């Protein structure tokens, strides 16, 4: 599947997503959207907002830690997020508001976000990230 925000890459057993953006923030946001849409949630009409803070030792690890935190919130709160607003963003720390909805059920389950084949890089004038999700 290909759209302007992210692309589902072929992988034998797991879910692999490549996201695109004009900035690091946009690449993080588009990866989040790809991840959340891949869960195939059945949303309720109950809107939710969650504030999160994630710190890590570099940009790549920050992306994995961010997505793992979101995945944790998906599971414990039965919520899916379709928008993020970054209140702070650097290569080692982010503070964000997640916006979404309560969920009746998920059509797919992500067990964890993997470091395998992880990539966040500037390519010409835009940013790209590749993340493998253990499903």
N, C-alpha and C positions, 0 to 999 in steps of 0.2 A: 504494500500500500504506500502511495506517495502523495504527499501534499506539500504545501509551501512551508510548513512548520516542522514536520518530521517525516521520517520514512521507516517503515518496518523492514528490516533486513532479513534475508533468509537465514535460518538457523535450524539445525536438526531437532533439537529438543527444547530449547528455551526461547525467550523473546529477546530480540536484539533490535534496538531503536537507534537511529541516527537523527539528531535534531539540528536545526539550522537557525541562525539569527544574526542580526547586525551587531549584537553586543553579547557579552558573556551572560548578562541578565536574561536576554531574550532566548539564548540557547538553553538556559536552565528552565525558563518558563515553558518553552516548547517541548522539552524532554518531559516535564511534569504532565503536560497535556497529553502527550503520546502515551505515557504510562497510565494515566487515569482512564483514557478512552479504551486502552487495551484491557482494562479490567471488566469492560462491558457491564457497568453498573445499571441496575434498575433504580432510578432516582425517585425519591419522594418529593413533595413540594416544600419540605421543611429546610430552609436555608441555614447554613452554618458558617461561622467565621472562626478561625483558629490562628493564634499568633505563635510562631516558632522562632527559635534561635539555634543556629548550628555553627560550630567552630571546628576547623580541621587544620591540617598542616600544609595543605596546598589546594589548588583549584580542583584537580581531579578528585581528590578525596572529599572535598567539600560537596561536589555534585553527588557522589555516592552517599555520603552521610545525609544530605538533604533528602534524597529520594528514599532512603531507608527510614528516615523520620516520618515522611509522608506515608509510606507504606504501613508503618506502625500505627499511625493515626487512622488510616483507612480501616485497619483490622479492629482496633479496640473501640473506635467510635462508630463504626459502620457508616462511614462518610466517604464521599468522593469529591475531589476538588477540581474545579474547572477554570480557576483564575488564581493568580498570585500577585501580590504587590510587595515589592522589596522595599523595606524601610531602611535597611543598611545592606550594602553588598561590597565585599572585597574578595580577594583570592583566598582568604582564610576564614572569613566570617560572613554570615548573613542573618538578617532578622527580617521576617516576612509575615504577611497576613495571607492566609489561605482562605479562599472563598469557595463554597460548594454546597452540597445537599446531603441530607441523610439518605441512606440507601436501604432498599428492601433486600437486595441480594446482589452479589457479584457473579458475573458469568465466567470470570477467570480469576485465578489466585496467583499472586506474586509472593513467593516464599522469601526472596531476598534480592538485593541489588548486588551484582557481582563486580569485582575489580578486573575480571578477565576481559581482555581486549578493550579496556577502558581508554577513552581518548577524549581530550578537550583541546582544540587547537584553532588557531586563526588560519584560514585558508583564503588567500588573496584578500578580499575586502570584507569577508564575513567570518563568523565563528561556526564551528561544527563540534558536535559531541557524539560519541558512540558509547552506549551502555548495554550490557547484557543483564537480563533479569532472569533469575531462577524461578521457573513456573512449575 
